[in-house]
Amino acid sequence: MLPLRVRPLTPEDLAALDLLYATTKLPRVRTRAQIILLAAERGLVAPEIAAVVRADEQSVRRWIKRFNAEGVAGLEDRPRPGVAAKVTPAYRTRLLGVVRRRPRALGLPFSLWTLQRLADFLAEETGLRLSHETVRRLLKEGGVVLSRPQHKVTSPDPEYELKKRRLKSSATA
């Protein structure tokens, strides 16, 4: 049985493979580009490439065949089945914009955001109902963390702190 070889690379193929290898954020796509580069530039065969990239020989052969048939585009992930994501980039942007504003500035009858209030407000505004846990996750991805409010009682009275200390000392005595 003859070893499987990569078709001769054009300068455009080589440039596209180098770019894909250097810029992709997906490790599996980088490995696929590396498989083709090792086969084309070094003349390695599937068992040798499998040892270098720590994959099985059948996977190496599959990616070489797919590259030979489809070119560099064949190394990218194909669309996967399943339900499309509900959350759009516009929703994420709106959520981060809303959470950074005071609720009263939006005409709401409360002063602090909670996850449930955010979920309810955006459900009314966008028509997309998400759980408060999904809202929390989206906020975290956006760099925002909601914490419990810290309630502090204050007064404009200049002697407030003195009176407060007196009350505390008389309550403990």
C-alpha positions as CSV (number, residue, x, y, z in Angstrom):
1,M,0.0,0.0,0.0
2,L,1.4,3.4,-1.0
3,P,1.7,6.1,1.7
4,L,-0.9,8.9,1.5
5,R,0.8,12.1,0.3
6,V,-0.3,15.7,0.3
7,R,-0.9,17.2,-3.1
8,P,1.7,19.7,-4.2
9,L,1.2,23.1,-2.5
10,T,0.9,26.3,-4.4
11,P,2.5,29.4,-2.9
12,E,-1.1,30.6,-2.0
13,D,-1.8,27.3,-0.2
14,L,1.5,27.6,1.7
15,A,0.7,31.2,2.7
16,A,-2.8,30.3,3.8
17,L,-1.6,27.4,5.8
18,D,1.1,29.6,7.5
19,L,-1.5,32.2,8.3
20,L,-4.0,29.6,9.6
21,Y,-1.3,28.0,11.8
22,A,-0.2,31.4,13.2
23,T,-3.6,33.1,13.8
24,T,-6.2,30.5,14.7
25,K,-7.4,30.4,18.2
26,L,-8.6,26.8,17.9
27,P,-5.9,24.2,18.8
28,R,-7.5,21.5,16.7
29,V,-7.4,23.7,13.6
30,R,-3.7,24.6,14.3
31,T,-3.0,20.8,14.6
32,R,-4.7,20.2,11.2
33,A,-2.6,22.9,9.6
34,Q,0.5,21.4,11.2
35,I,-0.3,18.0,9.8
36,I,-0.4,19.3,6.3
37,L,2.7,21.4,6.7
38,L,4.7,18.4,8.1
39,A,3.5,16.2,5.2
40,A,4.2,18.8,2.5
41,E,7.5,20.4,3.8
42,R,9.2,17.5,5.5
43,G,7.7,14.7,3.4
44,L,6.5,12.8,6.5
45,V,4.0,10.0,6.3
46,A,0.9,9.5,8.5
47,P,2.5,7.3,11.2
48,E,5.4,9.8,11.6
49,I,3.0,12.8,11.7
50,A,0.8,11.0,14.2
51,A,3.7,10.6,16.5
52,V,4.6,14.3,16.3
53,V,1.1,15.8,16.7
54,R,0.0,13.0,19.2
55,A,-3.0,11.9,17.1
56,D,-3.9,8.6,15.7
57,E,-2.9,7.7,12.2
58,Q,-6.4,7.5,10.9
59,S,-7.1,11.1,11.9
60,V,-3.9,12.2,10.1
61,R,-5.0,10.4,7.0
62,R,-8.5,11.9,7.2
63,W,-7.1,15.4,7.4
64,I,-4.7,14.9,4.5
65,K,-7.5,13.5,2.3
66,R,-9.8,16.4,3.3
67,F,-7.1,18.9,2.5
68,N,-6.4,17.3,-0.9
69,A,-10.1,17.4,-1.7
70,E,-11.1,20.8,-0.3
71,G,-7.9,22.8,0.2
72,V,-7.2,25.0,3.2
73,A,-10.9,25.7,3.8
74,G,-11.4,21.9,4.5
75,L,-9.3,22.2,7.6
76,E,-11.8,24.5,9.4
77,D,-14.6,23.0,11.6
78,R,-17.8,22.3,9.7
79,P,-21.0,23.6,11.1
80,R,-22.4,21.4,13.9
81,P,-26.1,20.4,14.3
82,G,-28.1,21.7,17.2
83,V,-30.2,24.7,18.3
84,A,-28.8,28.0,17.3
85,A,-27.7,30.3,20.2
86,K,-30.5,32.5,21.5
87,V,-28.1,35.2,22.7
88,T,-27.0,37.6,20.0
89,P,-24.2,40.1,20.1
90,A,-26.8,42.9,20.2
91,Y,-28.3,41.3,23.3
92,R,-25.0,41.1,25.0
93,T,-24.2,44.7,24.2
94,R,-27.6,45.9,25.5
95,L,-27.2,43.8,28.7
96,L,-23.9,45.4,29.4
97,G,-25.2,48.9,28.6
98,V,-28.3,48.4,30.9
99,V,-26.4,47.0,33.9
100,R,-24.1,50.1,33.8
101,R,-27.0,52.4,34.2
102,R,-29.1,53.1,37.3
103,P,-32.5,51.5,37.2
104,R,-34.2,54.7,38.2
105,A,-32.6,56.4,35.1
106,L,-34.5,53.9,33.0
107,G,-37.8,54.8,34.8
108,L,-37.8,51.7,37.1
109,P,-39.1,51.8,40.7
110,F,-35.9,50.4,42.3
111,S,-32.4,51.6,42.8
112,L,-30.2,48.4,42.4
113,W,-30.0,45.7,39.8
114,T,-30.4,42.1,40.7
115,L,-30.0,39.3,38.2
116,Q,-33.7,38.6,38.1
117,R,-34.6,42.2,37.6
118,L,-32.1,42.4,34.7
119,A,-33.5,39.2,33.2
120,D,-37.1,40.6,33.5
121,F,-36.2,44.1,32.2
122,L,-34.4,42.7,29.1
123,A,-37.2,40.1,28.5
124,E,-39.7,42.9,28.3
125,E,-37.4,45.0,26.1
126,T,-36.1,42.4,23.7
127,G,-38.7,39.6,24.0
128,L,-36.0,37.1,24.8
129,R,-36.5,35.4,28.2
130,L,-33.3,34.1,29.8
131,S,-32.7,32.7,33.2
132,H,-31.0,34.8,35.8
133,E,-28.1,32.3,35.8
134,T,-27.6,32.9,32.0
135,V,-27.7,36.6,32.7
136,R,-25.1,36.1,35.4
137,R,-22.8,34.1,33.0
138,L,-23.2,36.8,30.2
139,L,-22.3,39.5,32.7
140,K,-19.3,37.6,33.9
141,E,-18.1,37.1,30.3
142,G,-18.5,40.9,29.9
143,G,-16.4,41.6,33.0
144,V,-19.3,42.6,35.3
145,V,-20.1,40.8,38.6
146,L,-23.2,41.7,40.6
147,S,-22.8,41.4,44.4
148,R,-25.2,41.8,47.2
149,P,-25.8,45.4,48.1
150,Q,-24.1,46.7,51.2
151,H,-26.6,48.7,53.2
152,K,-25.2,51.6,55.3
153,V,-27.3,54.0,57.3
154,T,-26.1,57.6,57.3
155,S,-27.4,60.9,58.3
156,P,-26.6,64.6,57.4
157,D,-26.5,65.3,61.2
158,P,-23.0,66.5,62.0
159,E,-23.2,64.7,65.4
160,Y,-24.6,61.5,63.9
161,E,-21.4,59.4,64.4
162,L,-21.2,60.5,68.1
163,K,-24.8,59.6,68.7
164,K,-24.4,56.3,67.0
165,R,-21.4,55.4,69.2
166,R,-23.3,56.4,72.3
167,L,-26.2,54.1,71.3
168,K,-23.9,51.2,70.6
169,S,-22.1,51.6,74.0
170,S,-25.4,51.8,75.9
171,A,-26.8,48.8,74.1
172,T,-23.8,46.6,75.0
173,A,-23.7,47.8,78.7
